[in-house]
Amino acid sequence: MLQLAAATGEIDLKYLDESGFCLWSEPGYTYYFRGEQKRLEQTKRRGRRLSIIGLLQPLISFVYGLVIGGVNRKSYIQIMEQEAADAQRGVVLRKLSPGAK
């Protein structure tokens, strides 16, 4: 129903999603020579998390924001307020989820 309203130009339908990345990750598996003691070396400084929040309007636009650390309430509201200020007509946002139609 929302896709139909977007196709007729009644609304701008945008999809919202957030994801985080880390520069350091623990190795899932390792190789050792026979008879050698197993060990996992870790760096002392792991770095900080980088999060991205994006708004996708298929075939029209992709707007995103990058945040060091996690996306908190304040940064989420800033992005949503900016999107609302830029809107020319009603905007409906849907959070992306696996299998969403």
N, C-alpha and C positions, 0 to 999 in steps of 0.2 A: 504494500500500500504506500509506504513512504517512497519507494523507488518510483512508483507511478507518478506521485505528486512531484518528485524531482524531475522526472522525464518531461512532464508538461510545463515545467518552469514555475510551478506554484511555490516551491520551497528550494532552498539550497540544502542538500543532504550531505553532511560531512561525517566521516568516521574518525573516531578518536582512539588512540592507543598510546601506551607508555611502555618503555623498555629500558633496562639498565645494563651497563657493561662494566667490567672490571679489567684492569690491565694485568692482574695476576690471577692465575688459577692453579689449583693443585693438579699435578699430573695424574691422569687416570690409570696409567700403567707405565712400567719401566722395565728396562732390560739390564741384567747384571751377568758378569762372567761367573761361571761355576766356581763355587768356593769363596766368592767375594761377598762381604757383608752388604746387605741391602740398606740403602739410605735414601732419604729424600732431602734435598737441599732446598732451603727456602731463602728468599731474599729478605733482608731486614725490613725494607720499606716496601709495602705492597701497593701503595698508590691509593687513589680515591676512586670512588664509583662515578661513572658518567651516565647520566640518564637523559633520555630523549622522549619528548612528548610530541606527537604529531597529529595533525588534522588533515585528512585526505578527502578531497572531493574528486572522485574518479574522472579522469580525462580533463579536469579543469585546474585544480590547484593542489599543492601540498605545502602546508605551513607547519613549521616545527620550532621547538625551543629546546636548547641544551642546558642542562643544569649539572653542576658539580655536586655530587651527593645524590640524594633521592629527590623526587618531585614531591614537595610538601604542599600543604593547603595554600600557602601564600603564592608560590610560583604557579600553581594550577589556576588559581583565581585570576592572576595577572594575565595569563594566556587566554583564558575564557573572556575576560573583559575586553582585551584587545580584539579578539575575534568578533565579539558583539558590536564593538565600535565600528569595525570594518564592514559589517553585514549591511547589505542593501535591501534585503527582504528576509522573511522568516527563515531561520536556520534551525535545522533539527540535527542534533548530534547523536551518534550511536557509537558505543564502545565496541571495538572489534573483539570478537571472541571466536575460538575455533568452531568452524561449522556455521557461522552466522550467515544468514541469507537476507 
